[in-house]
Amino acid sequence: MTSALLSLSALLAASALAAPAAGAAPRNDTPAAAPAGWEKVDGAELARFAGSDGRTAAPAATGRSASAQADDSGTFALKSVRNGKFTATEKNYAAPDTGVLRARSAAVTGAWEGFAFAWHEATQTYALKSLANNRYVAVEGNYTGNAQNVLRARSTGAGTWERFTLYYNEDVDRWALQSALNGRFVAMENSYTGSLQYALRARSLEVTGSWEQFELFEIAG
């Protein structure tokens, strides 16, 4: 697999809230289960599955996943397979959407698109910390409507709300995240419009396709 080492600078964006548009979406009527063909990845395995060959690529270049230190935090960017965009932390959004995660960047141009992956041995999960605002990513289980279970970088500590199981499919070199809070897989809301367009939400019961699949790129500091 090819590595993608990405540099940091700054990027701004803004938009307005609207209801989701009609369109196909993953099922959400049965309990979530481990996806067939996908393997749970722990702190030691992340380096093995995301093995790097040392080649450097530009931020917008295509490629495969990069390596991380075993049992330690690795700094990564998440690229949605659904729309080919990198996930950004919307730290300039007004409350209650401050820090919402959206797959809307064409390249990793700053801390907006960076996340530190921290392995937690006791729970066998990862916490994601945004480089944009130094907050952990939480699943908003108490939100309602279109924003229910949206991912938002707003926590100063990591508990169940902020923990995720990481899965890897070696056949397609893709990654998936499952929330420890509700057992749902993270999907990118491609059919939404306004400020929640391309938002990440933990709402899928299985990995049905590109909605829940991501590429993982290492960021060089």
Contacts in CASP RR format, 6 or more apart in sequence:
PFRMAT RR
TARGET T0000
AUTHOR 0000-0000-0000
METHOD contacts of the structure
MODEL  1
MTSALLSLSALLAASALAAPAAGAAPRNDTPAAAPAGWEKVDGAELARFA
GSDGRTAAPAATGRSASAQADDSGTFALKSVRNGKFTATEKNYAAPDTGV
LRARSAAVTGAWEGFAFAWHEATQTYALKSLANNRYVAVEGNYTGNAQNV
LRARSTGAGTWERFTLYYNEDVDRWALQSALNGRFVAMENSYTGSLQYAL
RARSLEVTGSWEQFELFEIAG
1 50 0 8 1.000
1 51 0 8 1.000
1 52 0 8 1.000
1 53 0 8 1.000
1 63 0 8 1.000
1 64 0 8 1.000
1 65 0 8 1.000
1 173 0 8 1.000
2 52 0 8 1.000
2 53 0 8 1.000
2 55 0 8 1.000
2 57 0 8 1.000
2 63 0 8 1.000
2 64 0 8 1.000
3 51 0 8 1.000
3 52 0 8 1.000
3 53 0 8 1.000
3 54 0 8 1.000
3 55 0 8 1.000
3 56 0 8 1.000
3 57 0 8 1.000
3 64 0 8 1.000
3 65 0 8 1.000
3 66 0 8 1.000
3 67 0 8 1.000
3 218 0 8 1.000
4 56 0 8 1.000
4 57 0 8 1.000
4 59 0 8 1.000
4 61 0 8 1.000
4 63 0 8 1.000
4 64 0 8 1.000
4 65 0 8 1.000
4 66 0 8 1.000
4 217 0 8 1.000
4 218 0 8 1.000
5 56 0 8 1.000
5 57 0 8 1.000
5 66 0 8 1.000
5 218 0 8 1.000
5 219 0 8 1.000
5 220 0 8 1.000
6 59 0 8 1.000
6 77 0 8 1.000
6 108 0 8 1.000
6 217 0 8 1.000
6 218 0 8 1.000
6 219 0 8 1.000
6 220 0 8 1.000
7 59 0 8 1.000
7 108 0 8 1.000
7 219 0 8 1.000
7 220 0 8 1.000
7 221 0 8 1.000
8 108 0 8 1.000
8 110 0 8 1.000
8 111 0 8 1.000
8 114 0 8 1.000
8 131 0 8 1.000
8 219 0 8 1.000
8 221 0 8 1.000
9 109 0 8 1.000
9 110 0 8 1.000
10 109 0 8 1.000
10 110 0 8 1.000
10 111 0 8 1.000
10 112 0 8 1.000
11 88 0 8 1.000
11 105 0 8 1.000
11 109 0 8 1.000
11 110 0 8 1.000
11 112 0 8 1.000
11 113 0 8 1.000
12 92 0 8 1.000
13 88 0 8 1.000
13 90 0 8 1.000
13 92 0 8 1.000
13 104 0 8 1.000
13 105 0 8 1.000
13 112 0 8 1.000
14 90 0 8 1.000
14 92 0 8 1.000
14 93 0 8 1.000
14 195 0 8 1.000
15 194 0 8 1.000
15 195 0 8 1.000
15 197 0 8 1.000
16 194 0 8 1.000
16 195 0 8 1.000
17 97 0 8 1.000
17 194 0 8 1.000
17 195 0 8 1.000
17 196 0 8 1.000
18 192 0 8 1.000
18 193 0 8 1.000
18 194 0 8 1.000
18 195 0 8 1.000
18 196 0 8 1.000
18 197 0 8 1.000
19 146 0 8 1.000
19 193 0 8 1.000
20 146 0 8 1.000
20 189 0 8 1.000
20 191 0 8 1.000
20 192 0 8 1.000
20 193 0 8 1.000
20 196 0 8 1.000
21 191 0 8 1.000
21 192 0 8 1.000
21 193 0 8 1.000
22 191 0 8 1.000
23 191 0 8 1.000
24 191 0 8 1.000
25 187 0 8 1.000
25 191 0 8 1.000
25 211 0 8 1.000
26 187 0 8 1.000
26 203 0 8 1.000
26 204 0 8 1.000
26 205 0 8 1.000
26 206 0 8 1.000
26 208 0 8 1.000
26 209 0 8 1.000
26 211 0 8 1.000
26 212 0 8 1.000
27 204 0 8 1.000
27 205 0 8 1.000
27 206 0 8 1.000
27 208 0 8 1.000
28 184 0 8 1.000
28 203 0 8 1.000
28 204 0 8 1.000
28 205 0 8 1.000
29 205 0 8 1.000
30 205 0 8 1.000
31 205 0 8 1.000
32 178 0 8 1.000
32 182 0 8 1.000
32 183 0 8 1.000
32 184 0 8 1.000
32 185 0 8 1.000
32 204 0 8 1.000
32 205 0 8 1.000
32 206 0 8 1.000
33 205 0 8 1.000
33 206 0 8 1.000
34 40 0 8 1.000
34 167 0 8 1.000
35 167 0 8 1.000
35 169 0 8 1.000
35 176 0 8 1.000
35 185 0 8 1.000
35 206 0 8 1.000
35 207 0 8 1.000
37 169 0 8 1.000
37 171 0 8 1.000
38 167 0 8 1.000
38 168 0 8 1.000
38 169 0 8 1.000
38 176 0 8 1.000
38 207 0 8 1.000
39 45 0 8 1.000
39 49 0 8 1.000
39 167 0 8 1.000
39 168 0 8 1.000
39 169 0 8 1.000
39 170 0 8 1.000
40 124 0 8 1.000
40 165 0 8 1.000
40 166 0 8 1.000
40 167 0 8 1.000
41 49 0 8 1.000
41 166 0 8 1.000
41 167 0 8 1.000
41 168 0 8 1.000
42 119 0 8 1.000
42 124 0 8 1.000
43 68 0 8 1.000
43 70 0 8 1.000
43 71 0 8 1.000
43 72 0 8 1.000
43 119 0 8 1.000
43 126 0 8 1.000
44 70 0 8 1.000
44 71 0 8 1.000
45 168 0 8 1.000
46 68 0 8 1.000
46 70 0 8 1.000
46 74 0 8 1.000
46 117 0 8 1.000
46 119 0 8 1.000
46 166 0 8 1.000
47 67 0 8 1.000
47 68 0 8 1.000
47 69 0 8 1.000
47 70 0 8 1.000
49 65 0 8 1.000
49 168 0 8 1.000
49 170 0 8 1.000
50 65 0 8 1.000
50 66 0 8 1.000
50 67 0 8 1.000
50 68 0 8 1.000
50 168 0 8 1.000
50 216 0 8 1.000
50 218 0 8 1.000
51 65 0 8 1.000
51 66 0 8 1.000
51 67 0 8 1.000
52 66 0 8 1.000
52 67 0 8 1.000
52 218 0 8 1.000
57 63 0 8 1.000
58 107 0 8 1.000
59 107 0 8 1.000
59 108 0 8 1.000
59 109 0 8 1.000
60 106 0 8 1.000
60 107 0 8 1.000
63 215 0 8 1.000
63 217 0 8 1.000
64 173 0 8 1.000
64 215 0 8 1.000
65 173 0 8 1.000
65 175 0 8 1.000
65 215 0 8 1.000
65 216 0 8 1.000
65 217 0 8 1.000
65 218 0 8 1.000
66 76 0 8 1.000
66 216 0 8 1.000
66 217 0 8 1.000
66 218 0 8 1.000
67 218 0 8 1.000
68 74 0 8 1.000
68 76 0 8 1.000
68 117 0 8 1.000
68 218 0 8 1.000
71 119 0 8 1.000
71 121 0 8 1.000
72 118 0 8 1.000
72 119 0 8 1.000
73 116 0 8 1.000
73 117 0 8 1.000
73 118 0 8 1.000
73 119 0 8 1.000
73 129 0 8 1.000
74 116 0 8 1.000
74 117 0 8 1.000
74 118 0 8 1.000
74 218 0 8 1.000
75 114 0 8 1.000
75 115 0 8 1.000
75 116 0 8 1.000
75 117 0 8 1.000
75 131 0 8 1.000
75 218 0 8 1.000
75 219 0 8 1.000
75 221 0 8 1.000
76 114 0 8 1.000
76 115 0 8 1.000
76 116 0 8 1.000
76 117 0 8 1.000
76 216 0 8 1.000
76 217 0 8 1.000
76 218 0 8 1.000
76 219 0 8 1.000
77 86 0 8 1.000
77 87 0 8 1.000
77 108 0 8 1.000
77 113 0 8 1.000
77 114 0 8 1.000
77 115 0 8 1.000
77 216 0 8 1.000
77 217 0 8 1.000
77 218 0 8 1.000
77 219 0 8 1.000
78 86 0 8 1.000
78 87 0 8 1.000
78 103 0 8 1.000
78 115 0 8 1.000
78 175 0 8 1.000
78 214 0 8 1.000
78 215 0 8 1.000
78 216 0 8 1.000
78 217 0 8 1.000
79 85 0 8 1.000
79 86 0 8 1.000
79 87 0 8 1.000
79 103 0 8 1.000
79 214 0 8 1.000
79 215 0 8 1.000
79 216 0 8 1.000
79 217 0 8 1.000
80 86 0 8 1.000
80 87 0 8 1.000
80 103 0 8 1.000
80 188 0 8 1.000
80 198 0 8 1.000
80 210 0 8 1.000
80 213 0 8 1.000
80 214 0 8 1.000
81 174 0 8 1.000
81 209 0 8 1.000
81 210 0 8 1.000
81 213 0 8 1.000
81 214 0 8 1.000
81 215 0 8 1.000
82 103 0 8 1.000
82 188 0 8 1.000
82 190 0 8 1.000
82 210 0 8 1.000
82 211 0 8 1.000
82 213 0 8 1.000
83 103 0 8 1.000
83 188 0 8 1.000
83 190 0 8 1.000
83 198 0 8 1.000
84 103 0 8 1.000
85 103 0 8 1.000
85 104 0 8 1.000
85 105 0 8 1.000
85 106 0 8 1.000
85 198 0 8 1.000
86 103 0 8 1.000
86 104 0 8 1.000
86 105 0 8 1.000
86 106 0 8 1.000
86 107 0 8 1.000
86 108 0 8 1.000
86 113 0 8 1.000
86 217 0 8 1.000
87 101 0 8 1.000
87 102 0 8 1.000
87 103 0 8 1.000
87 105 0 8 1.000
87 113 0 8 1.000
87 115 0 8 1.000
87 200 0 8 1.000
87 214 0 8 1.000
88 101 0 8 1.000
88 102 0 8 1.000
88 103 0 8 1.000
88 104 0 8 1.000
88 105 0 8 1.000
88 112 0 8 1.000
88 113 0 8 1.000
88 132 0 8 1.000
89 99 0 8 1.000
89 100 0 8 1.000
89 101 0 8 1.000
89 112 0 8 1.000
89 113 0 8 1.000
89 114 0 8 1.000
89 130 0 8 1.000
89 131 0 8 1.000
89 132 0 8 1.000
89 133 0 8 1.000
89 153 0 8 1.000
90 97 0 8 1.000
90 98 0 8 1.000
90 99 0 8 1.000
90 100 0 8 1.000
90 101 0 8 1.000
90 102 0 8 1.000
90 195 0 8 1.000
91 98 0 8 1.000
91 99 0 8 1.000
91 112 0 8 1.000
91 130 0 8 1.000
91 132 0 8 1.000
91 133 0 8 1.000
91 153 0 8 1.000
92 98 0 8 1.000
93 99 0 8 1.000
93 100 0 8 1.000
93 195 0 8 1.000
96 143 0 8 1.000
96 147 0 8 1.000
97 147 0 8 1.000
97 152 0 8 1.000
97 195 0 8 1.000
97 196 0 8 1.000
98 152 0 8 1.000
98 154 0 8 1.000
99 130 0 8 1.000
99 132 0 8 1.000
99 133 0 8 1.000
99 135 0 8 1.000
99 152 0 8 1.000
99 153 0 8 1.000
99 154 0 8 1.000
100 150 0 8 1.000
100 151 0 8 1.000
100 152 0 8 1.000
100 195 0 8 1.000
100 196 0 8 1.000
100 199 0 8 1.000
101 130 0 8 1.000
101 137 0 8 1.000
101 150 0 8 1.000
101 151 0 8 1.000
101 152 0 8 1.000
101 153 0 8 1.000
101 199 0 8 1.000
101 200 0 8 1.000
102 196 0 8 1.000
102 197 0 8 1.000
102 198 0 8 1.000
102 199 0 8 1.000
102 200 0 8 1.000
103 188 0 8 1.000
103 198 0 8 1.000
103 200 0 8 1.000
104 197 0 8 1.000
104 198 0 8 1.000
105 112 0 8 1.000
105 113 0 8 1.000
108 114 0 8 1.000
108 217 0 8 1.000
108 219 0 8 1.000
110 131 0 8 1.000
111 130 0 8 1.000
111 131 0 8 1.000
111 132 0 8 1.000
112 131 0 8 1.000
112 132 0 8 1.000
113 219 0 8 1.000
114 130 0 8 1.000
114 131 0 8 1.000
114 132 0 8 1.000
114 219 0 8 1.000
115 128 0 8 1.000
115 129 0 8 1.000
115 130 0 8 1.000
115 131 0 8 1.000
115 137 0 8 1.000
116 128 0 8 1.000
116 129 0 8 1.000
116 131 0 8 1.000
117 126 0 8 1.000
117 127 0 8 1.000
117 128 0 8 1.000
117 166 0 8 1.000
118 126 0 8 1.000
118 127 0 8 1.000
118 128 0 8 1.000
118 129 0 8 1.000
118 158 0 8 1.000
119 126 0 8 1.000
120 126 0 8 1.000
120 127 0 8 1.000
120 158 0 8 1.000
120 163 0 8 1.000
123 163 0 8 1.000
123 180 0 8 1.000
124 165 0 8 1.000
125 163 0 8 1.000
125 164 0 8 1.000
125 165 0 8 1.000
125 180 0 8 1.000
126 163 0 8 1.000
126 164 0 8 1.000
126 165 0 8 1.000
126 166 0 8 1.000
127 136 0 8 1.000
127 137 0 8 1.000
127 157 0 8 1.000
127 158 0 8 1.000
127 159 0 8 1.000
127 162 0 8 1.000
127 163 0 8 1.000
127 164 0 8 1.000
128 136 0 8 1.000
128 137 0 8 1.000
128 153 0 8 1.000
128 162 0 8 1.000
128 164 0 8 1.000
129 135 0 8 1.000
129 136 0 8 1.000
129 137 0 8 1.000
129 153 0 8 1.000
130 136 0 8 1.000
130 137 0 8 1.000
130 153 0 8 1.000
131 219 0 8 1.000
132 153 0 8 1.000
133 153 0 8 1.000
135 153 0 8 1.000
135 154 0 8 1.000
135 155 0 8 1.000
135 156 0 8 1.000
136 153 0 8 1.000
136 154 0 8 1.000
136 155 0 8 1.000
136 156 0 8 1.000
136 157 0 8 1.000
136 158 0 8 1.000
136 162 0 8 1.000
137 151 0 8 1.000
137 152 0 8 1.000
137 153 0 8 1.000
137 155 0 8 1.000
137 162 0 8 1.000
138 151 0 8 1.000
138 152 0 8 1.000
138 153 0 8 1.000
138 154 0 8 1.000
138 155 0 8 1.000
138 161 0 8 1.000
138 162 0 8 1.000
139 149 0 8 1.000
139 150 0 8 1.000
139 151 0 8 1.000
139 161 0 8 1.000
139 162 0 8 1.000
139 179 0 8 1.000
139 181 0 8 1.000
139 182 0 8 1.000
139 202 0 8 1.000
140 147 0 8 1.000
140 148 0 8 1.000
140 149 0 8 1.000
140 150 0 8 1.000
140 151 0 8 1.000
140 152 0 8 1.000
141 148 0 8 1.000
141 149 0 8 1.000
141 161 0 8 1.000
141 181 0 8 1.000
141 182 0 8 1.000
143 149 0 8 1.000
143 150 0 8 1.000
146 192 0 8 1.000
146 196 0 8 1.000
147 196 0 8 1.000
147 199 0 8 1.000
147 201 0 8 1.000
148 201 0 8 1.000
148 203 0 8 1.000
149 179 0 8 1.000
149 182 0 8 1.000
149 184 0 8 1.000
149 201 0 8 1.000
149 202 0 8 1.000
149 203 0 8 1.000
150 196 0 8 1.000
150 199 0 8 1.000
150 200 0 8 1.000
150 201 0 8 1.000
151 186 0 8 1.000
151 199 0 8 1.000
151 200 0 8 1.000
151 201 0 8 1.000
151 202 0 8 1.000
155 161 0 8 1.000
155 162 0 8 1.000
160 180 0 8 1.000
160 181 0 8 1.000
161 181 0 8 1.000
163 179 0 8 1.000
163 180 0 8 1.000
163 181 0 8 1.000
164 177 0 8 1.000
164 178 0 8 1.000
164 179 0 8 1.000
164 180 0 8 1.000
164 186 0 8 1.000
165 177 0 8 1.000
165 178 0 8 1.000
165 180 0 8 1.000
166 175 0 8 1.000
166 176 0 8 1.000
166 177 0 8 1.000
167 175 0 8 1.000
167 176 0 8 1.000
167 177 0 8 1.000
167 178 0 8 1.000
167 207 0 8 1.000
168 174 0 8 1.000
168 175 0 8 1.000
168 176 0 8 1.000
169 175 0 8 1.000
169 176 0 8 1.000
169 213 0 8 1.000
172 213 0 8 1.000
173 215 0 8 1.000
174 213 0 8 1.000
174 214 0 8 1.000
174 215 0 8 1.000
175 213 0 8 1.000
175 214 0 8 1.000
175 215 0 8 1.000
175 216 0 8 1.000
176 185 0 8 1.000
176 186 0 8 1.000
176 207 0 8 1.000
176 212 0 8 1.000
176 213 0 8 1.000
176 214 0 8 1.000
177 185 0 8 1.000
177 186 0 8 1.000
177 202 0 8 1.000
177 214 0 8 1.000
178 184 0 8 1.000
178 185 0 8 1.000
178 186 0 8 1.000
178 202 0 8 1.000
179 185 0 8 1.000
179 186 0 8 1.000
179 202 0 8 1.000
181 202 0 8 1.000
182 202 0 8 1.000
183 202 0 8 1.000
184 202 0 8 1.000
184 203 0 8 1.000
184 204 0 8 1.000
184 205 0 8 1.000
185 202 0 8 1.000
185 204 0 8 1.000
185 205 0 8 1.000
185 206 0 8 1.000
185 207 0 8 1.000
185 212 0 8 1.000
186 200 0 8 1.000
186 201 0 8 1.000
186 202 0 8 1.000
186 204 0 8 1.000
186 212 0 8 1.000
187 200 0 8 1.000
187 201 0 8 1.000
187 202 0 8 1.000
187 203 0 8 1.000
187 204 0 8 1.000
187 211 0 8 1.000
187 212 0 8 1.000
188 198 0 8 1.000
188 199 0 8 1.000
188 200 0 8 1.000
188 211 0 8 1.000
188 212 0 8 1.000
189 196 0 8 1.000
189 197 0 8 1.000
189 198 0 8 1.000
189 199 0 8 1.000
189 200 0 8 1.000
189 201 0 8 1.000
190 198 0 8 1.000
190 211 0 8 1.000
192 198 0 8 1.000
192 199 0 8 1.000
204 211 0 8 1.000
204 212 0 8 1.000
206 212 0 8 1.000
207 213 0 8 1.000
END
